[in-house]
């Protein structure tokens, strides 16, 4: 949301026009906010992965099947589709 509201319009307009027209503050704030947004997205996705793994561990009775699922998800490119 942060990228769509703040960073995307500035980046688009910067690509359309020659030179930076938005001042020193936006020159420094735009890349900073893009980085913050990426970090927040990565951390959010990692939290979802941890939550799903904990849910799998709690709800599965057959640990061998769980071990195979975890192995495939981390070692097989198509394993994440399981």
C-alpha positions as CSV (number, residue, x, y, z in Angstrom):
1,X,0.0,0.0,0.0
2,X,2.8,2.3,0.9
3,X,4.5,1.7,-2.5
4,X,1.2,2.1,-4.4
5,X,0.3,5.4,-2.7
6,X,3.6,7.1,-2.3
7,X,6.5,5.6,-4.2
8,X,4.9,4.4,-7.5
9,X,3.6,7.9,-8.6
10,X,6.9,9.6,-7.8
11,X,8.9,6.9,-9.6
12,X,6.6,7.0,-12.6
13,X,6.8,10.8,-12.9
14,X,10.6,10.7,-12.4
15,X,10.8,8.3,-15.4
16,X,8.6,10.5,-17.6
17,X,10.5,13.8,-16.9
18,X,14.2,14.6,-17.1
19,X,15.7,15.5,-13.7
20,X,14.4,15.3,-10.2
21,X,11.7,17.9,-9.6
22,X,10.5,16.9,-6.1
23,X,13.0,18.4,-3.7
24,X,15.6,17.0,-1.4
25,X,13.2,15.4,1.1
26,X,11.4,13.2,-1.5
27,X,14.8,12.4,-3.1
28,X,15.8,10.7,0.2
29,X,12.3,9.6,1.4
30,X,11.3,7.7,-1.7
31,X,14.1,5.0,-1.8
32,X,13.9,4.8,2.0
33,X,10.1,4.1,2.0
34,X,10.6,1.5,-0.8
35,X,13.1,-0.3,1.3
36,X,10.9,-0.2,4.4
37,X,8.0,-1.6,2.3
38,X,10.1,-4.5,1.0
39,X,11.4,-5.3,4.4
40,X,7.9,-5.3,5.8
41,X,6.6,-7.5,3.0
42,X,9.4,-10.0,3.5
43,X,8.9,-10.1,7.3
44,X,5.2,-10.5,6.9
45,X,5.6,-13.4,4.4
46,X,8.1,-15.1,6.8
47,X,5.6,-14.8,9.7
48,X,2.9,-16.4,7.5
49,X,5.4,-19.3,6.7
50,X,6.2,-19.8,10.4
51,X,2.6,-19.8,11.3
52,X,1.7,-22.3,8.7
53,X,4.6,-24.6,9.7
54,X,3.5,-24.5,13.3
55,X,0.0,-25.2,12.3
56,X,1.2,-28.2,10.3
57,X,3.3,-29.5,13.2
58,X,0.4,-29.2,15.6
59,X,-2.3,-30.8,13.3
60,X,-0.4,-33.7,11.7
61,X,-0.2,-37.1,13.4
62,X,2.2,-38.7,11.0
63,X,5.5,-36.9,11.4
64,X,7.2,-38.8,8.6
65,X,4.7,-37.3,6.1
66,X,5.4,-33.9,7.6
67,X,9.1,-34.4,7.2
68,X,8.7,-35.3,3.6
69,X,6.5,-32.3,2.9
70,X,9.0,-29.9,4.5
71,X,11.9,-31.6,2.6
72,X,10.0,-31.2,-0.7
73,X,9.1,-27.6,0.0
74,X,12.7,-26.7,0.6
75,X,14.5,-28.9,-2.0
76,X,12.1,-29.2,-4.9
77,X,11.0,-26.2,-7.0
78,X,7.5,-27.7,-7.4
79,X,7.4,-28.9,-3.8
80,X,5.9,-25.6,-2.7
81,X,2.8,-26.5,-4.7
82,X,1.9,-29.3,-2.2
